[in-house]
Amino acid sequence: MDNNISEATVNVEGTGRKRKPLNKYVKIGLVAFIVIALSIWFYYTFFEQHSLFGFLEVAVKSLRPFIIGAILAYLLKPICAVFEKWLSKAFVKVKNRNTARNLTINIAIGLTAVLFLAVVYVMFAAVIPQVVDSAKAIAGNVPGWIDSATAWLENVTKNAPEIQAKIKDFSANFAEKMTEIVNKFMASNDNASTIIFSVTTGVKETLILLKDILIGGVSCIYILHERKKFAAQGKMLVYGIFKKRWADKIMEEVHFTDKMFGGYINGTIIDSFIIGLICFALCAICKVPYAVLVSVIVGVTNIIPFFGPFIGGIPAVMIVLMVSPLRGLYLALIIIAIQQFDGNILKPKILGNSTGVSSFWVLFSISFFGGIWGFGGMVLGVPLFAVVYDLIRQLIVKGLKKHEQSELYEEYREDQNILMQSKAEAKARRVGKLTKMKQFKVNKEEVDKDEKEEKEDNK
């Protein structure tokens, strides 16, 4: 009877009739049809009707205060940890450990919040008013720049009277034409209602954003206070769902991601802050106009690797060039010198090779994630790509071991180590040459000084 199961016919229960089993190709066809049908339904339900995107948009808006709070807590966590370390030594003599722990955490969070609010206050009270004044000064100088540009064009086109007449007509009637364009735009009811709606929407969005920031600040304090508890709960969740082998791997990747993002973001912020201060000091020494505005632009855009110096430097130089070409040249030289100092000395000292990603992949990650998420993608693209790069590397190593080709990876590592060692030796030689040049200069100065003293003694 068991042998008959493999035959081409089977009995249908209760009928006595025989039916051929389904062909395997028919089964494949049915599965393919179901998959395609479900895919089409999924597409039209979630993408064509925007149900999925609508749900995600509502979810992100609802969770935005807590997202802001989580980001602030993640950025302030190192500062809070430093305060906790200092305060734990101060309360070491307290007998009740729970009391000492609560005092340490609460005072550390309070000091972190005060420090953060002080930095924000300094930004709003000192930097932003000067930036606004610089912007007003630039707006006030626009008519003078137009007159200068018109005079230059008239001088260039002095042999072409027709073009010169058009330039004079445009310059003379520029203000009237702009006023006429604005009046025509405002005369239309549709345009006026659009402007009113845009202003109302902007005010509403601003109020909502302020509310989210306020709630985010409160949630940031709670997250800082309960961060160790949340970490323990997350660890229990991972080990409760996955097997120990996979849970260990997940926790390892979580620690690696935290190290990558935390070190990169905090180091980049510190580096950009120092670059902004150096730029302001040099601009003040060289009497570059709009020094605060230029320094803020250079410091903020320096957060973006590779493209940051160009994104911030070019418009800053253009602004100063309109006021004084000589000062604009000074600013260009200052920015070039600062970026050389940052790329070769400051940033390696602060960040080191924190991401472990080559320059090509840094450029790729900035372009790719910047195209997807804009400014945020350009800032966070490098550490995010570094995490993905590490996962791919581990998968490749595992695959090579599985196929008994581990020697390929070992050869690759040896080549990379040799390359890194050669770069380090070349850098050491450059530093050695500079040191020798400085020593030679010092020795020459000492010899000249001795010769001068000897001549004076002879006299």
NORGICOR-V152621 format. One record per residue. SS is DSSP state (alpha for helix, beta for strand, coil for the rest). OMEGA is omega as a letter, one per 20 degrees, with the letter a starting at -180 (none if undefined). Layout:
ss->SS omega->OMEGA
ss->SS omega->OMEGA
This chain:
ss->coil omega->r
ss->coil omega->a
ss->alpha omega->a
ss->alpha omega->a
ss->alpha omega->a
ss->alpha omega->r
ss->coil omega->a
ss->coil omega->a
ss->beta omega->r
ss->beta omega->r
ss->beta omega->r
ss->coil omega->a
ss->coil omega->r
ss->coil omega->a
ss->coil omega->a
ss->coil omega->r
ss->coil omega->r
ss->beta omega->a
ss->beta omega->r
ss->beta omega->r
ss->coil omega->a
ss->coil omega->r
ss->coil omega->a
ss->alpha omega->r
ss->alpha omega->r
ss->alpha omega->r
ss->alpha omega->r
ss->alpha omega->r
ss->alpha omega->r
ss->alpha omega->r
ss->alpha omega->r
ss->alpha omega->r
ss->alpha omega->a
ss->alpha omega->r
ss->alpha omega->a
ss->alpha omega->r
ss->alpha omega->r
ss->alpha omega->r
ss->alpha omega->r
ss->alpha omega->r
ss->alpha omega->r
ss->alpha omega->a
ss->alpha omega->a
ss->alpha omega->a
ss->alpha omega->a
ss->alpha omega->a
ss->alpha omega->a
ss->alpha omega->r
ss->coil omega->r
ss->coil omega->r
ss->alpha omega->a
ss->alpha omega->a
ss->alpha omega->r
ss->alpha omega->r
ss->alpha omega->a
ss->alpha omega->r
ss->alpha omega->r
ss->alpha omega->a
ss->alpha omega->a
ss->alpha omega->r
ss->alpha omega->r
ss->alpha omega->a
ss->alpha omega->a
ss->alpha omega->r
ss->alpha omega->a
ss->alpha omega->r
ss->alpha omega->r
ss->alpha omega->r
ss->alpha omega->r
ss->alpha omega->r
ss->alpha omega->r
ss->alpha omega->r
ss->alpha omega->r
ss->alpha omega->r
ss->alpha omega->a
ss->alpha omega->a
ss->alpha omega->r
ss->alpha omega->r
ss->alpha omega->r
ss->alpha omega->r
ss->alpha omega->r
ss->alpha omega->r
ss->alpha omega->r
ss->alpha omega->r
ss->alpha omega->r
ss->alpha omega->a
ss->alpha omega->r
ss->alpha omega->r
ss->alpha omega->a
ss->alpha omega->a
ss->coil omega->a
ss->coil omega->a
ss->coil omega->r
ss->coil omega->a
ss->coil omega->a
ss->coil omega->a
ss->alpha omega->r
ss->alpha omega->r
ss->alpha omega->r
ss->alpha omega->a
ss->alpha omega->a
ss->alpha omega->r
ss->alpha omega->a
ss->alpha omega->a
ss->alpha omega->a
ss->alpha omega->r
ss->alpha omega->r
ss->alpha omega->r
ss->alpha omega->r
ss->alpha omega->r
ss->alpha omega->r
ss->alpha omega->r
ss->alpha omega->r
ss->alpha omega->r
ss->alpha omega->r
ss->alpha omega->r
ss->alpha omega->r
ss->alpha omega->r
ss->alpha omega->r
ss->alpha omega->r
ss->alpha omega->r
ss->alpha omega->r
ss->alpha omega->a
ss->alpha omega->a
ss->alpha omega->a
ss->alpha omega->a
ss->alpha omega->a
ss->alpha omega->r
ss->alpha omega->r
ss->alpha omega->r
ss->alpha omega->r
ss->alpha omega->r
ss->alpha omega->r
ss->alpha omega->r
ss->alpha omega->r
ss->alpha omega->r
ss->alpha omega->r
ss->alpha omega->r
ss->alpha omega->r
ss->alpha omega->a
ss->alpha omega->a
ss->alpha omega->r
ss->alpha omega->r
ss->alpha omega->r
ss->alpha omega->r
ss->alpha omega->r
ss->alpha omega->r
ss->alpha omega->r
ss->alpha omega->r
ss->alpha omega->r
ss->alpha omega->r
ss->alpha omega->r
ss->alpha omega->r
ss->alpha omega->r
ss->alpha omega->a
ss->alpha omega->a
ss->coil omega->a
ss->coil omega->r
ss->coil omega->r
ss->coil omega->a
ss->alpha omega->a
ss->alpha omega->r
ss->alpha omega->a
ss->alpha omega->r
ss->alpha omega->r
ss->alpha omega->r
ss->alpha omega->r
ss->alpha omega->r
ss->alpha omega->r
ss->alpha omega->a
ss->alpha omega->a
ss->alpha omega->a
ss->coil omega->a
ss->alpha omega->a
ss->alpha omega->a
ss->alpha omega->r
ss->alpha omega->r
ss->alpha omega->r
ss->alpha omega->r
ss->alpha omega->r
ss->alpha omega->r
ss->alpha omega->r
ss->alpha omega->r
ss->alpha omega->a
ss->alpha omega->a
ss->alpha omega->a
ss->alpha omega->r
ss->coil omega->a
ss->alpha omega->a
ss->alpha omega->a
ss->alpha omega->r
ss->alpha omega->r
ss->alpha omega->r
ss->alpha omega->r
ss->alpha omega->r
ss->alpha omega->r
ss->alpha omega->a
ss->alpha omega->r
ss->alpha omega->r
ss->alpha omega->r
ss->alpha omega->r
ss->alpha omega->r
ss->alpha omega->r
ss->alpha omega->r
ss->alpha omega->r
ss->alpha omega->r
ss->alpha omega->r
ss->alpha omega->r
ss->alpha omega->r
ss->alpha omega->r
ss->alpha omega->r
ss->alpha omega->r
ss->alpha omega->r
ss->alpha omega->r
ss->alpha omega->r
ss->alpha omega->r
ss->alpha omega->r
ss->alpha omega->r
ss->alpha omega->r
ss->alpha omega->r
ss->alpha omega->r
ss->alpha omega->a
ss->alpha omega->r
ss->alpha omega->a
ss->alpha omega->a
ss->alpha omega->a
ss->alpha omega->r
ss->alpha omega->r
ss->alpha omega->r
ss->alpha omega->r
ss->alpha omega->r
ss->alpha omega->r
ss->alpha omega->r
ss->alpha omega->r
ss->alpha omega->r
ss->alpha omega->r
ss->alpha omega->a
ss->alpha omega->a
ss->alpha omega->r
ss->alpha omega->a
ss->alpha omega->a
ss->coil omega->r
ss->coil omega->a
ss->alpha omega->a
ss->alpha omega->a
ss->alpha omega->r
ss->alpha omega->r
ss->alpha omega->a
ss->alpha omega->r
ss->alpha omega->r
ss->alpha omega->r
ss->alpha omega->r
ss->alpha omega->r
ss->alpha omega->r
ss->alpha omega->r
ss->alpha omega->r
ss->alpha omega->r
ss->alpha omega->r
ss->alpha omega->a
ss->alpha omega->a
ss->alpha omega->a
ss->alpha omega->a
ss->alpha omega->a
ss->alpha omega->a
ss->alpha omega->a
ss->alpha omega->r
ss->alpha omega->r
ss->alpha omega->r
ss->alpha omega->r
ss->alpha omega->r
ss->alpha omega->a
ss->alpha omega->r
ss->alpha omega->r
ss->alpha omega->r
ss->alpha omega->r
ss->alpha omega->r
ss->alpha omega->r
ss->alpha omega->r
ss->alpha omega->r
ss->alpha omega->a
ss->alpha omega->a
ss->alpha omega->r
ss->alpha omega->r
ss->alpha omega->r
ss->alpha omega->a
ss->coil omega->r
ss->coil omega->r
ss->coil omega->r
ss->coil omega->a
ss->coil omega->a
ss->alpha omega->a
ss->alpha omega->a
ss->alpha omega->a
ss->alpha omega->a
ss->alpha omega->r
ss->alpha omega->r
ss->alpha omega->a
ss->alpha omega->a
ss->alpha omega->a
ss->alpha omega->a
ss->alpha omega->r
ss->coil omega->r
ss->coil omega->a
ss->coil omega->r
ss->coil omega->r
ss->coil omega->a
ss->coil omega->a
ss->alpha omega->r
ss->alpha omega->r
ss->alpha omega->a
ss->alpha omega->a
ss->alpha omega->a
ss->alpha omega->a
ss->alpha omega->r
ss->alpha omega->r
ss->alpha omega->r
ss->alpha omega->r
ss->alpha omega->r
ss->alpha omega->a
ss->alpha omega->r
ss->alpha omega->r
ss->alpha omega->r
ss->alpha omega->a
ss->coil omega->r
ss->alpha omega->r
ss->alpha omega->r
ss->alpha omega->r
ss->alpha omega->r
ss->alpha omega->r
ss->alpha omega->a
ss->alpha omega->r
ss->alpha omega->r
ss->alpha omega->r
ss->alpha omega->a
ss->alpha omega->r
ss->alpha omega->a
ss->alpha omega->a
ss->alpha omega->a
ss->alpha omega->r
ss->alpha omega->r
ss->alpha omega->a
ss->alpha omega->a
ss->alpha omega->a
ss->alpha omega->a
ss->alpha omega->a
ss->alpha omega->a
ss->alpha omega->r
ss->alpha omega->r
ss->alpha omega->a
ss->alpha omega->a
ss->coil omega->a
ss->coil omega->r
ss->coil omega->a
ss->coil omega->a
ss->coil omega->a
ss->coil omega->a
ss->coil omega->a
ss->coil omega->a
ss->alpha omega->r
ss->alpha omega->a
ss->alpha omega->r
ss->alpha omega->r
ss->alpha omega->r
ss->alpha omega->a
ss->alpha omega->r
ss->alpha omega->a
ss->alpha omega->a
ss->alpha omega->a
ss->alpha omega->r
ss->alpha omega->r
ss->alpha omega->a
ss->alpha omega->a
ss->alpha omega->r
ss->coil omega->a
ss->alpha omega->r
ss->alpha omega->r
ss->alpha omega->r
ss->alpha omega->a
ss->alpha omega->a
ss->alpha omega->a
ss->alpha omega->a
ss->alpha omega->r
ss->alpha omega->r
ss->alpha omega->r
ss->alpha omega->r
ss->alpha omega->r
ss->alpha omega->r
ss->alpha omega->r
ss->alpha omega->r
ss->alpha omega->r
ss->alpha omega->r
ss->alpha omega->r
ss->alpha omega->r
ss->alpha omega->r
ss->alpha omega->r
ss->alpha omega->r
ss->alpha omega->r
ss->alpha omega->r
ss->alpha omega->r
ss->alpha omega->r
ss->alpha omega->a
ss->alpha omega->a
ss->coil omega->r
ss->coil omega->r
ss->coil omega->a
ss->alpha omega->a
ss->alpha omega->r
ss->alpha omega->r
ss->alpha omega->r
ss->alpha omega->r
ss->alpha omega->r
ss->alpha omega->r
ss->alpha omega->r
ss->alpha omega->r
ss->alpha omega->r
ss->alpha omega->r
ss->alpha omega->r
ss->alpha omega->r
ss->alpha omega->r
ss->alpha omega->r
ss->alpha omega->r
ss->alpha omega->r
ss->alpha omega->r
ss->alpha omega->r
ss->alpha omega->r
ss->alpha omega->r
ss->alpha omega->r
ss->alpha omega->r
ss->alpha omega->r
ss->alpha omega->r
ss->alpha omega->r
ss->alpha omega->r
ss->alpha omega->r
ss->alpha omega->r
ss->alpha omega->r
ss->alpha omega->r
ss->alpha omega->r
ss->alpha omega->r
ss->alpha omega->r
ss->alpha omega->r
ss->alpha omega->r
ss->alpha omega->r
ss->alpha omega->r
ss->alpha omega->r
ss->alpha omega->r
ss->alpha omega->r
ss->alpha omega->r
ss->alpha omega->r
ss->alpha omega->r
ss->alpha omega->r
ss->alpha omega->r
ss->alpha omega->r
ss->alpha omega->r
ss->alpha omega->r
ss->alpha omega->r
ss->alpha omega->r
ss->alpha omega->r
ss->alpha omega->r
ss->coil omega->none
